[in-house]
Amino acid sequence: MDSRRAITPQFATRITAEKRAEQPVTIENEGNLMQEVRQTFNSWISQTIRLKKGAKHVEFDWIIGPVPKEPKNPITKEVITRYITDIKNADVFYTDSNGRQMMRRQKKFNPSYKYVDSEPVSGNYYPVTNRVFMKDDKLQLTVLTDRAEGTTVIDGGLELMLHRRCFADDHWGVDEALDEPGNGNGLVARGTHYILLGNPKVEFIALTNGHSRVSA
């Protein structure tokens, strides 16, 4: 695997918004046509959640960066978002294949060979070009993306990686770390997720026929 795409942490600490010392700043706006919540987690992570009148989807507009770099011994950072539900998906989810048909994925399993859990993070991450979903018999959660990202499944939810900045080469060939400084401070990434939640049969039709219309 190209080292620019590998996710191979030896030691990783997950820091959630709830565990941070400083709680996110939240601003709520409500009008006749739209409800909006703006969340600022720190100086380099924020998101805006929008529900428009008559829309069947919820928008998550996120901005991340520049990802900070410590002066000494900088720590690699990967920023993810999670959408958690009570869907009983049994570690199964579906990702698009380069924007075309959907591929069934299962955590810690591969239909082509015996899965060995030597890379628990990267071994369960898959590319997403524009959509990913999970479902059970009653409910389906769909995430439409406006750019290519990486995704994995968690119990009852989906995880997507939004931005990352690495400070050490993994010695897999490119001989450099995934550290793009941009203007010297690091890159800023911005994107939007469109979230749909509903009946699996109805959502599948919308997913295959209406992606461009929903994302417009």
JOJO-V175004 format. One record per pair of residues at least 24 apart in sequence whose C-alpha atoms are under 8 Angstrom apart, sorted by the first residue. I is the first residue (numbers start at 1). J is the second residue. D is the distance in whole Angstrom. If there is no record, write none. Layout:
i:j:d
I:J:D
I:J:D
This chain:
i:j:d
1:172:8
2:172:7
2:173:8
2:174:8
3:170:7
3:171:8
3:172:5
3:173:7
3:174:7
4:174:8
4:177:8
4:178:6
6:122:7
7:121:7
7:122:5
8:119:7
8:121:7
8:122:6
9:121:8
17:41:7
56:196:7
57:194:6
57:195:5
57:196:5
57:197:8
57:214:8
58:194:6
58:195:5
58:196:7
59:192:7
59:193:6
59:194:5
59:195:6
60:192:5
60:193:5
60:194:6
60:195:8
61:190:8
61:191:6
61:192:4
61:193:7
62:190:6
62:191:6
62:192:6
63:188:7
63:189:6
63:190:4
63:191:7
64:162:8
64:163:7
64:188:6
64:189:5
64:190:6
65:186:7
65:187:6
65:188:4
65:189:6
66:185:6
66:186:5
66:187:5
66:188:5
67:164:8
67:165:7
67:185:8
67:186:6
67:187:7
67:188:8
68:185:8
68:186:7
74:167:6
75:166:7
75:167:7
76:164:8
76:165:6
76:166:4
76:167:6
76:168:8
77:164:6
77:165:6
77:166:7
78:161:7
78:162:8
78:163:6
78:164:4
78:165:7
79:161:6
79:162:6
79:163:5
79:164:6
80:159:7
80:160:6
80:161:4
80:162:5
80:163:7
81:159:6
81:160:6
81:161:7
81:162:7
82:157:7
82:158:6
82:159:4
82:160:7
83:157:5
83:158:5
83:159:7
84:156:6
84:157:4
84:158:7
85:156:5
85:157:6
86:156:5
86:157:8
87:135:6
87:136:6
87:139:7
87:140:8
87:156:5
87:157:7
88:135:7
88:136:6
88:155:8
88:156:6
89:134:6
89:135:6
89:136:5
89:155:7
89:156:6
90:155:7
90:156:8
91:153:6
91:154:7
91:155:6
91:156:8
92:134:7
92:153:7
93:132:7
93:133:6
93:134:4
93:135:7
93:153:7
94:132:6
94:133:5
94:134:6
95:126:8
95:127:8
95:128:6
95:131:6
95:132:4
95:133:7
96:128:6
96:129:7
96:130:7
96:131:6
96:132:6
97:128:8
97:129:7
98:128:8
98:129:6
99:129:6
99:130:6
99:131:8
107:152:8
107:153:7
124:152:6
124:153:8
125:150:6
125:151:5
125:152:5
126:150:6
126:151:5
126:152:6
127:151:6
133:158:8
134:158:8
135:200:7
136:200:8
137:200:7
138:199:6
138:200:7
139:197:7
139:198:5
139:199:5
139:200:6
140:196:8
140:197:6
140:198:5
140:199:6
140:200:5
140:203:7
141:195:7
141:196:6
141:197:5
141:198:7
142:195:6
142:196:5
142:197:6
142:203:8
142:207:8
143:193:6
143:194:6
143:195:5
143:196:7
144:193:6
144:194:5
144:195:7
144:211:8
144:215:8
145:191:8
145:192:6
145:193:5
145:194:7
146:191:6
146:192:6
146:193:7
146:215:8
147:191:7
162:189:8
163:189:7
